[in-house]
């Protein structure tokens, strides 16, 4: 099937305005009659729930945390992009659009990316009005800094806590609607299933994570804002609770999953220290503004960094990519770090690390300035490593961070299931094969504050409110299936813990579907994952019962989904016989080692339809056309 993204025709800069004029509206009095479910209350979910509640809709918002303030958006450090051009250094909406399409290696939909760039300025105004304490310069104006993949300073930031401050702004707006009664919040509640009635999304089945009670909620439309799936690798920069379950279970109900193999490896993470770790820690990309990345020129050089003279250091990003230097895009910087470590020039006890050195910046700007810019990040690094990065270089290494793939959505953010809308990292729409730094927060807030209020109204205006209630037989069917799934997990009583299976899956994926992939490695993954999944269903142990607080049961359900989803990732990576962005197939590279795209055969979104567990999913394609940015060799040299 060839998919239609339903992008409006006409000039690029007029498409979103044109679409808004075409969309049906719901009048204020009627909005109160419609109910919308929002699953997830990070930036995308909190902003969507708050905005829809403000408009007058009745909103049921769900999160598995005890508070929306614990959404993983809080962990974003470096900043949020916008095309305001405050530094007067040549930025524009079109340049932000161009950088994003190029950064995604020409695997994103032009119309969506331009809309994202166009509404970016509104996001900053919205957040300033909410009181988000963005950094300001000496004159009091909002300050900017640079990020990877751009030659302008367009990133607004609040020290190294930008995600936290933006989430507090969205949470404030959400809290106002909770107090007003337009939004009802359901914390510590996990979605188990999407309920379809006549092929349309009309509710969800959930489990109260404290009492174990299974409940259902009916609505006129459902929004999934549940983030990405990086934790399929076990070790990632994501919070331990991040999972694929909501989107994967929607996939099993008919929503297509797009580009699942497009996962991002972030170059600026604290290296793995041992098997005791359950997650990895991100050090913000903003540090690469002032930190210089290097390794010794000689293999096996075990000297302390201060003992290695300048002429024996290889500032490899500056050497390989002189135009962008240490701010080369994440996928490129990550592969470059892996390359020097593979050569035997990595640092630290494992040899899997490179230096991020601030000595030059401290000498040039003074330690006080560096503390003002990055103090909390340096403190975090010292707490984890017991090393003072003001006195010696940080050690960093790439780690799984973000997922560009997600449920397929059209221009209106609607999935292939009518009435199911997908926002933020949970959809695939804006970042192509690689996300530029500081664009995740931008997409989440753009989708929640400025896009979904228009597009969901178009769907609701064409359906009668309250048409489906929880008395519909589909809810009982969903309850039975959910209870059977839980009973099956609890009945196995095997000998291996859920965490052991998860860790083993992560090792398979990191080794065979990680930073570098090949036909042979992917086929190996497709052999190993089904074997591990079969063992899981015969030998996992899940303690406790379903009718109580049971974190092992929660983890088991998520890992069961990961064990199926990991296979889908590997299949997608095997089918895409090219290298692009975060998807690097070793068979497809340029003579200088850079990614080699195949625009003739793979300039499309790969959207997969579920056909059953352990069976070949059905491939659907959305052709990508580039009318305003001509696909070219992606060079940052």
VMD Tcl script that draws the C-alpha trace (Angstrom):
set ca {
  {0.00 0.00 0.00}
  {1.20 3.51 -0.83}
  {0.34 5.80 2.08}
  {-0.94 9.34 1.71}
  {0.46 11.84 4.20}
  {-2.49 14.14 3.41}
  {-0.23 17.18 3.12}
  {-1.95 20.28 1.77}
  {-1.02 21.49 -1.69}
  {0.39 24.91 -2.46}
  {3.42 26.90 -1.39}
  {5.45 25.47 1.46}
  {5.05 28.47 3.76}
  {1.28 28.54 3.17}
  {0.51 24.85 3.75}
  {-0.27 25.02 7.49}
  {-2.39 28.16 7.10}
  {-4.23 26.51 4.23}
  {-4.86 23.35 6.23}
  {-6.20 25.31 9.19}
  {-8.69 27.01 6.89}
  {-9.78 23.63 5.50}
  {-10.32 21.95 8.85}
  {-13.75 21.57 10.38}
  {-14.36 23.32 13.70}
  {-16.25 22.42 16.87}
  {-18.10 25.35 18.37}
  {-17.41 26.25 22.03}
  {-20.72 24.95 23.35}
  {-20.24 21.59 21.64}
  {-16.65 21.13 22.81}
  {-17.93 20.33 26.30}
  {-19.78 17.32 24.88}
  {-16.62 15.64 23.55}
  {-14.24 13.57 25.64}
  {-10.58 13.05 24.69}
  {-8.15 10.59 26.25}
  {-4.51 11.69 26.51}
  {-2.04 8.92 27.40}
  {1.27 10.28 28.69}
  {1.89 13.61 30.40}
  {5.39 14.58 29.33}
  {5.78 17.71 27.24}
  {3.58 16.51 24.37}
  {0.89 15.03 26.62}
  {0.80 17.77 29.26}
  {0.69 20.55 26.66}
  {-2.01 18.74 24.68}
  {-4.18 17.98 27.71}
  {-3.82 21.54 29.03}
  {-4.64 23.12 25.68}
  {-7.58 20.85 24.91}
  {-8.94 21.43 28.42}
  {-8.55 25.19 27.99}
  {-10.56 24.97 24.77}
  {-13.42 23.34 26.66}
  {-13.08 19.65 25.87}
  {-13.41 17.06 28.63}
  {-10.01 15.39 28.96}
  {-8.95 12.20 30.73}
  {-5.14 12.27 31.16}
  {-3.12 9.18 32.16}
  {0.46 8.69 33.32}
  {2.26 5.79 34.99}
  {4.29 8.16 37.17}
  {2.96 9.55 40.42}
  {2.98 13.03 38.87}
  {3.29 14.55 35.37}
  {6.36 16.33 36.74}
  {8.19 12.99 36.49}
  {7.69 12.62 32.74}
  {10.97 11.81 30.98}
  {10.88 15.22 29.27}
  {12.30 16.48 32.54}
  {15.64 14.88 31.67}
  {16.26 17.02 28.57}
  {19.13 19.32 29.38}
  {20.50 21.44 26.58}
  {17.71 23.53 25.10}
  {14.91 24.06 22.60}
  {15.33 25.38 19.07}
  {13.44 28.31 17.56}
  {14.04 30.50 14.53}
  {13.76 33.90 16.21}
  {17.25 34.93 15.01}
  {17.92 36.99 18.14}
  {21.72 36.82 17.64}
  {21.20 38.22 14.10}
  {23.50 35.53 12.71}
  {21.51 34.57 9.63}
  {18.85 32.25 11.01}
  {15.32 32.02 9.59}
  {12.36 29.66 9.54}
  {13.57 28.28 6.23}
  {17.10 27.70 7.56}
  {15.75 25.82 10.58}
  {13.60 23.78 8.20}
  {16.61 23.12 5.95}
  {18.91 22.15 8.82}
  {16.27 19.74 10.16}
  {15.63 18.04 6.82}
  {19.37 17.78 6.12}
  {20.07 16.64 9.68}
  {17.49 13.87 9.21}
  {19.39 12.76 6.08}
  {16.45 13.57 3.80}
  {14.14 10.96 5.27}
  {11.46 13.27 6.70}
  {8.30 14.76 5.25}
  {8.98 18.33 4.12}
  {5.58 19.75 5.02}
  {5.73 18.54 8.63}
  {9.26 19.82 9.16}
  {8.45 23.27 7.79}
  {5.40 23.53 10.05}
  {7.59 22.59 13.02}
  {10.04 25.37 12.15}
  {7.22 27.85 11.58}
  {5.56 27.34 14.97}
  {8.86 27.22 16.88}
  {8.76 30.94 17.61}
  {5.27 30.66 19.11}
  {6.58 28.02 21.52}
  {9.15 30.40 22.98}
  {6.52 33.13 23.46}
  {4.17 30.63 25.10}
  {6.80 29.35 27.50}
  {8.07 32.82 28.44}
  {4.48 33.78 29.25}
  {4.29 30.71 31.52}
  {7.35 31.89 33.40}
  {9.93 29.45 32.06}
  {13.26 30.95 33.25}
  {15.21 30.93 30.01}
  {18.77 32.23 30.21}
  {19.18 35.90 29.42}
  {22.13 37.95 28.27}
  {23.63 40.97 30.02}
  {20.98 43.29 28.55}
  {18.13 41.05 29.71}
  {17.23 39.58 26.32}
  {16.72 35.83 25.87}
  {20.07 34.19 25.24}
  {20.95 31.53 22.68}
  {23.64 28.94 22.20}
  {24.68 26.60 19.40}
  {23.81 22.95 18.97}
  {24.91 20.20 16.61}
  {24.08 20.36 12.93}
  {23.69 24.15 12.78}
  {25.98 27.09 12.15}
  {23.74 29.57 13.94}
  {22.82 30.06 17.60}
  {19.11 29.24 17.87}
  {18.87 27.15 21.03}
  {17.03 28.70 24.00}
  {17.99 27.17 27.33}
  {17.64 27.24 31.09}
  {21.15 26.21 32.18}
  {21.22 22.40 31.90}
  {17.60 22.02 33.07}
  {15.63 23.12 30.02}
  {13.37 20.08 29.87}
  {12.54 20.34 33.54}
  {11.62 24.02 33.29}
  {9.52 23.53 30.16}
  {7.73 20.60 31.77}
  {6.98 22.68 34.86}
  {5.45 25.30 32.55}
  {3.26 22.71 30.85}
  {2.43 21.14 34.23}
  {1.29 24.53 35.52}
  {-1.05 24.89 32.55}
  {-2.26 21.33 33.09}
  {-2.81 21.89 36.82}
  {-4.95 24.92 36.05}
  {-7.24 22.76 33.94}
  {-7.33 20.01 36.57}
  {-8.44 22.61 39.09}
  {-11.02 23.95 36.63}
  {-12.42 20.45 36.16}
  {-11.85 20.16 32.41}
  {-9.02 17.65 32.87}
  {-9.13 14.60 35.14}
  {-5.69 13.19 35.91}
  {-5.06 9.46 36.46}
  {-1.54 8.98 37.86}
  {0.04 5.57 38.54}
  {-2.10 4.14 35.75}
  {-0.73 2.08 32.85}
  {-2.41 1.59 29.50}
  {-2.91 -2.10 28.66}
  {-4.89 -1.92 25.45}
  {-6.43 0.36 22.85}
  {-10.15 -0.24 22.33}
  {-11.52 0.00 18.80}
  {-15.19 0.24 17.92}
  {-16.02 -0.21 14.24}
  {-12.34 0.34 13.46}
  {-12.04 3.66 15.30}
  {-10.18 4.44 18.54}
  {-12.82 4.93 21.22}
  {-11.11 4.13 24.50}
  {-8.41 2.36 26.47}
  {-8.08 -0.40 29.04}
  {-5.78 0.43 31.96}
  {-4.38 -1.09 35.13}
  {-4.22 0.84 38.40}
  {-0.58 0.25 39.31}
  {-1.28 0.60 43.06}
  {-4.36 -1.59 43.49}
  {-4.07 -3.79 40.39}
  {-7.64 -2.96 39.37}
  {-8.38 -3.08 35.64}
  {-10.57 -0.27 34.36}
  {-11.82 1.07 31.03}
  {-12.37 4.56 29.73}
  {-14.38 5.51 26.67}
  {-13.86 8.69 24.69}
  {-14.45 10.24 21.30}
  {-10.75 10.26 20.39}
  {-7.43 9.07 21.85}
  {-4.04 10.82 21.87}
  {-0.91 8.76 22.51}
  {1.95 10.89 23.89}
  {4.03 8.10 25.40}
  {7.54 8.88 24.17}
  {10.10 6.62 22.53}
  {11.36 3.07 22.78}
  {15.11 3.43 23.45}
  {14.85 1.13 26.47}
  {14.48 -1.81 24.11}
  {18.31 -1.70 24.28}
  {18.12 -2.05 28.11}
  {20.91 0.49 28.64}
  {19.90 3.90 27.34}
  {19.69 7.48 28.55}
  {15.93 7.10 29.05}
  {14.25 6.72 32.43}
  {13.87 3.08 33.40}
  {10.10 3.21 33.03}
  {10.14 4.39 29.41}
  {8.67 1.69 27.18}
  {7.06 0.88 23.83}
  {3.91 -0.78 25.17}
  {1.26 1.84 24.37}
  {2.38 2.38 20.79}
  {3.20 -1.29 20.20}
  {-0.22 -2.40 21.39}
  {-1.79 0.20 19.12}
  {0.35 -1.30 16.32}
  {-1.12 -4.72 17.09}
  {-4.58 -3.17 16.74}
  {-3.86 -1.78 13.26}
  {-1.74 1.37 13.62}
  {1.26 1.22 11.30}
  {4.73 1.50 12.87}
  {7.05 3.72 10.81}
  {10.84 3.49 10.53}
  {11.40 1.56 13.79}
  {15.09 1.06 12.96}
  {15.76 4.83 13.09}
  {17.24 5.09 16.59}
  {19.63 7.80 17.70}
  {22.93 7.23 19.46}
  {23.93 10.29 21.49}
  {27.69 10.96 21.51}
  {27.85 12.72 24.87}
  {27.07 10.13 27.56}
  {29.00 8.89 30.56}
  {30.58 5.56 29.54}
  {29.28 2.20 30.77}
  {30.99 1.21 34.02}
  {29.72 -2.35 34.51}
  {26.83 -4.83 34.52}
  {25.42 -3.26 37.68}
  {24.01 -0.34 35.67}
  {20.33 -0.13 34.80}
  {20.60 3.05 32.71}
  {23.11 5.51 31.29}
  {23.49 9.20 31.99}
  {23.40 11.85 29.31}
  {25.72 14.83 29.40}
  {24.11 17.62 27.40}
  {25.12 18.26 23.81}
  {25.43 21.92 24.86}
  {28.74 20.96 26.49}
  {30.17 20.55 23.00}
  {29.85 24.32 22.55}
  {32.87 24.84 24.80}
  {34.31 21.35 25.27}
  {36.77 19.93 22.74}
  {36.61 16.22 21.92}
  {39.90 14.33 21.58}
  {41.78 11.07 22.03}
  {45.50 10.27 22.04}
  {47.07 9.94 18.60}
  {48.83 6.75 19.64}
  {47.10 3.44 20.31}
  {47.14 2.19 23.87}
  {48.32 5.49 25.36}
  {47.50 5.06 29.06}
  {48.93 8.37 30.31}
  {46.77 10.81 32.22}
  {45.27 13.46 29.92}
  {47.40 16.24 31.43}
  {50.52 14.21 30.58}
  {49.69 14.02 26.88}
  {51.09 17.07 25.04}
  {49.03 18.99 22.49}
  {50.90 17.59 19.49}
  {50.03 14.03 20.56}
  {46.28 14.67 20.76}
  {43.79 14.03 17.96}
  {40.87 16.46 18.00}
  {39.15 14.13 15.57}
  {35.84 15.97 15.12}
  {37.64 19.23 14.35}
  {39.96 17.32 12.00}
  {37.25 15.46 10.11}
  {34.50 18.10 10.08}
  {36.19 21.51 10.16}
  {33.02 23.49 9.29}
  {31.08 22.13 12.28}
  {33.86 20.73 14.45}
  {32.72 19.54 17.87}
  {29.12 20.40 16.95}
  {28.85 17.81 14.20}
  {25.42 16.11 14.28}
  {24.88 13.33 16.77}
  {24.95 10.35 14.42}
  {28.18 11.53 12.78}
  {29.89 12.42 16.08}
  {28.86 9.06 17.58}
  {30.27 7.01 14.70}
  {33.50 9.06 14.78}
  {33.93 8.30 18.50}
  {33.29 4.58 17.94}
  {35.80 4.59 15.09}
  {38.71 5.97 17.18}
  {37.88 3.59 20.02}
  {37.79 0.66 17.60}
  {41.28 1.74 16.51}
  {42.50 1.24 20.08}
  {42.72 4.91 20.98}
  {39.82 5.03 23.42}
  {40.35 6.27 26.98}
  {39.35 5.01 30.40}
  {39.67 1.51 31.83}
  {37.32 0.02 29.20}
  {38.86 1.83 26.24}
  {35.32 2.87 25.33}
  {35.52 6.59 25.91}
  {36.83 9.86 24.48}
  {37.75 13.07 26.26}
  {35.54 16.17 26.39}
  {38.01 18.83 27.48}
  {37.15 22.29 28.85}
  {40.68 23.50 29.56}
  {40.78 25.88 26.60}
  {37.34 27.30 27.37}
  {38.21 27.85 31.04}
  {41.41 29.57 30.02}
  {39.57 31.76 27.49}
  {36.37 32.55 29.44}
  {37.21 31.80 33.07}
  {35.88 29.07 35.33}
  {33.07 31.31 36.62}
  {31.55 31.59 33.13}
  {31.74 27.84 32.57}
  {30.07 27.29 35.97}
  {27.29 29.69 35.03}
  {26.65 27.87 31.76}
  {27.04 24.24 32.80}
  {27.46 24.11 36.58}
  {24.70 21.60 37.31}
  {25.98 19.29 34.54}
  {29.51 19.36 35.97}
  {28.09 18.60 39.43}
  {26.12 15.66 38.07}
  {29.21 14.31 36.31}
  {31.24 14.54 39.51}
  {28.58 12.75 41.57}
  {28.59 9.85 39.13}
  {32.29 9.57 38.33}
  {33.99 11.23 41.35}
  {35.99 13.32 38.84}
  {36.21 17.12 38.73}
  {35.68 18.15 35.11}
  {36.99 21.65 35.83}
  {40.38 20.07 36.55}
  {40.45 17.16 34.09}
  {38.50 16.28 30.92}
  {35.18 14.47 31.06}
  {35.05 10.99 29.57}
  {32.13 10.38 27.20}
  {30.95 7.65 24.85}
  {27.87 7.17 22.61}
  {24.69 5.64 24.03}
  {21.15 5.00 22.81}
  {19.13 8.14 23.40}
  {16.17 8.94 21.12}
  {13.95 7.18 18.60}
  {13.02 8.87 15.35}
  {10.72 5.99 14.43}
  {7.22 5.76 15.85}
  {3.63 5.25 14.85}
  {2.92 6.52 11.35}
  {0.79 9.67 11.29}
  {-0.44 11.90 8.50}
  {-0.07 15.69 8.41}
  {-2.92 15.95 10.94}
  {-1.04 13.67 13.41}
  {-3.69 10.97 12.91}
  {-2.56 7.35 12.69}
  {-3.92 4.70 10.35}
  {-6.58 4.05 13.01}
  {-9.22 6.81 12.73}
  {-9.50 8.77 15.96}
  {-6.04 7.74 17.20}
  {-3.67 10.71 17.23}
  {0.02 10.39 18.11}
  {2.16 13.26 19.40}
  {5.81 13.92 20.21}
  {8.44 11.17 20.15}
  {5.71 8.52 19.92}
  {5.19 9.43 16.24}
  {7.70 9.32 13.41}
  {6.94 12.55 11.62}
  {9.59 15.26 11.97}
  {13.14 14.01 12.38}
  {13.82 11.61 9.53}
  {16.78 9.31 10.17}
  {18.48 11.55 12.75}
  {17.21 14.23 15.13}
  {19.13 17.46 15.54}
  {19.85 18.40 19.13}
  {17.27 20.62 20.90}
  {14.48 19.61 18.50}
  {12.73 16.99 20.68}
  {11.31 19.58 23.07}
  {10.31 21.68 20.08}
  {8.31 18.86 18.50}
  {6.56 17.82 21.71}
  {5.34 21.33 22.46}
  {4.50 22.13 18.84}
  {2.30 19.04 18.61}
  {0.61 19.65 21.96}
  {0.13 23.41 22.03}
  {-0.28 24.37 18.39}
  {-1.18 21.45 16.12}
  {-3.45 18.90 17.81}
  {-6.07 21.49 18.90}
  {-6.78 22.19 15.22}
  {-6.48 18.73 13.75}
  {-8.38 16.73 16.37}
  {-11.32 19.12 16.00}
  {-11.57 18.17 12.34}
  {-12.07 14.52 13.33}
  {-14.46 15.25 16.19}
  {-16.64 17.53 14.08}
  {-17.47 14.53 11.91}
  {-18.56 12.22 14.74}
  {-21.36 12.45 17.28}
  {-20.14 12.98 20.87}
  {-20.57 10.21 23.42}
  {-21.50 7.66 20.79}
  {-19.56 4.88 22.57}
  {-19.65 4.02 26.28}
  {-17.76 1.47 28.37}
  {-20.81 -0.79 28.11}
  {-19.87 -1.61 24.53}
  {-18.85 -5.29 24.09}
  {-15.41 -4.28 22.77}
  {-14.46 -3.07 26.25}
  {-15.37 -6.44 27.79}
  {-13.38 -8.20 25.08}
  {-10.38 -5.97 25.81}
  {-10.70 -6.67 29.55}
  {-10.69 -10.42 28.95}
  {-7.62 -10.22 26.70}
  {-5.77 -8.02 29.22}
  {-6.55 -10.31 32.15}
  {-5.49 -13.38 30.14}
  {-2.19 -11.70 29.29}
  {-1.51 -10.95 32.97}
  {-2.52 -14.47 34.07}
  {-0.18 -15.95 31.51}
  {2.76 -13.90 32.80}
  {2.06 -14.83 36.43}
  {1.55 -18.53 35.71}
  {4.98 -19.28 34.20}
  {6.94 -19.32 37.47}
  {10.28 -19.84 35.77}
  {13.81 -19.26 37.02}
  {15.05 -16.12 35.22}
  {14.03 -12.62 36.21}
  {12.47 -10.11 33.86}
  {15.59 -7.96 34.15}
  {17.82 -10.84 33.01}
  {15.75 -11.24 29.85}
  {15.71 -7.50 29.25}
  {19.48 -7.24 29.67}
  {20.02 -10.13 27.27}
  {17.75 -8.57 24.66}
  {19.62 -5.29 25.03}
  {22.96 -6.99 24.40}
  {21.62 -8.64 21.25}
  {20.30 -5.36 19.91}
  {23.37 -3.29 20.84}
  {25.71 -5.81 19.24}
  {23.70 -6.58 16.12}
  {21.30 -3.63 15.61}
  {23.32 -0.87 17.26}
  {25.57 1.87 15.92}
  {26.73 -0.25 12.99}
  {24.55 -2.89 11.33}
  {25.15 -5.41 8.58}
  {23.10 -7.98 6.74}
  {24.78 -10.78 8.68}
  {24.38 -9.07 12.09}
  {20.72 -8.33 11.47}
  {20.01 -11.90 10.39}
  {21.76 -13.05 13.54}
  {19.50 -10.79 15.63}
  {16.46 -12.22 13.84}
  {17.63 -15.68 14.87}
  {18.44 -14.82 18.50}
  {15.43 -12.65 19.41}
  {12.73 -15.30 18.71}
  {14.78 -17.83 20.67}
  {15.00 -15.46 23.63}
  {11.30 -14.66 23.38}
  {10.40 -18.35 23.43}
  {12.55 -18.84 26.52}
  {10.88 -15.82 28.17}
  {7.43 -17.38 27.88}
  {8.71 -20.64 29.35}
  {11.18 -19.53 32.01}
  {10.45 -16.01 33.27}
  {9.51 -15.51 36.90}
  {7.04 -12.82 37.90}
  {6.42 -12.64 41.62}
  {3.30 -11.34 43.35}
  {-0.23 -11.08 42.01}
  {-2.08 -8.81 39.60}
  {-4.28 -7.34 42.35}
  {-1.56 -5.37 44.11}
  {1.35 -3.02 43.61}
  {3.58 -5.21 41.45}
  {6.52 -3.63 39.66}
  {7.76 -6.99 38.38}
  {4.45 -7.47 36.59}
  {4.73 -4.00 35.04}
  {8.26 -4.74 33.82}
  {7.25 -8.14 32.50}
  {4.53 -6.70 30.30}
  {6.91 -4.10 28.90}
  {9.70 -6.60 28.23}
  {7.23 -8.95 26.54}
  {6.45 -6.12 24.13}
  {10.16 -5.29 23.69}
  {10.85 -8.93 22.75}
  {8.38 -8.62 19.87}
  {9.27 -5.05 18.95}
  {13.02 -5.78 18.81}
  {12.33 -8.21 15.99}
  {10.37 -5.54 14.10}
  {13.34 -3.15 14.46}
  {15.73 -5.72 13.04}
  {13.40 -6.51 10.13}
  {13.11 -2.83 9.29}
  {16.90 -2.37 9.43}
  {17.46 -5.43 7.23}
  {14.99 -4.28 4.61}
  {16.54 -0.77 4.36}
  {19.60 -1.58 2.24}
  {21.24 1.82 2.61}
  {22.86 3.96 5.27}
  {21.15 7.14 6.41}
  {21.34 9.13 9.63}
  {21.26 6.87 12.68}
  {20.80 3.78 10.48}
  {24.32 2.81 9.43}
  {24.71 -0.36 7.36}
  {28.42 -1.14 7.04}
  {27.92 -2.42 3.47}
  {26.70 1.01 2.37}
  {29.27 3.73 3.04}
  {31.20 6.29 1.06}
  {34.96 5.91 0.49}
  {35.56 8.26 3.45}
  {33.34 6.15 5.72}
  {30.27 8.42 5.68}
  {26.72 7.10 5.22}
  {25.71 6.23 1.65}
  {22.03 6.84 0.98}
  {20.09 5.20 -1.84}
  {17.57 7.86 -2.81}
  {16.45 5.98 -5.90}
  {15.24 2.95 -3.95}
  {14.68 4.08 -0.36}
  {13.35 7.63 -0.39}
  {10.26 6.59 1.50}
  {8.85 6.04 4.96}
  {8.64 2.34 5.78}
  {5.38 1.79 7.68}
  {4.78 -1.73 8.95}
  {1.43 -3.40 9.54}
  {1.01 -6.14 12.15}
  {0.25 -9.61 10.78}
  {0.96 -11.70 13.88}
  {3.77 -12.44 16.30}
  {6.84 -14.01 14.62}
  {5.41 -13.48 11.14}
  {6.65 -11.08 8.47}
  {4.91 -7.72 8.95}
  {3.33 -6.05 5.94}
  {5.33 -3.18 4.42}
  {3.55 0.00 3.37}
  {5.38 2.95 1.86}
  {4.92 6.69 1.93}
  {6.95 8.21 -0.88}
  {8.98 11.26 0.11}
  {9.17 14.11 -2.38}
  {11.55 17.04 -2.00}
  {10.37 20.18 -3.73}
  {12.23 22.76 -1.63}
  {15.36 20.98 -0.37}
  {17.22 18.93 -2.93}
  {18.66 15.73 -1.41}
  {22.43 15.98 -1.55}
  {25.46 14.34 -0.02}
  {25.13 15.16 3.67}
  {28.44 16.86 4.32}
  {29.48 18.68 7.48}
  {33.08 19.12 6.39}
}
mol new
graphics top color blue
foreach p $ca { graphics top sphere $p radius 0.5 }
foreach p [lrange $ca 0 end-1] q [lrange $ca 1 end] { graphics top cylinder $p $q radius 0.2 }
display resetview
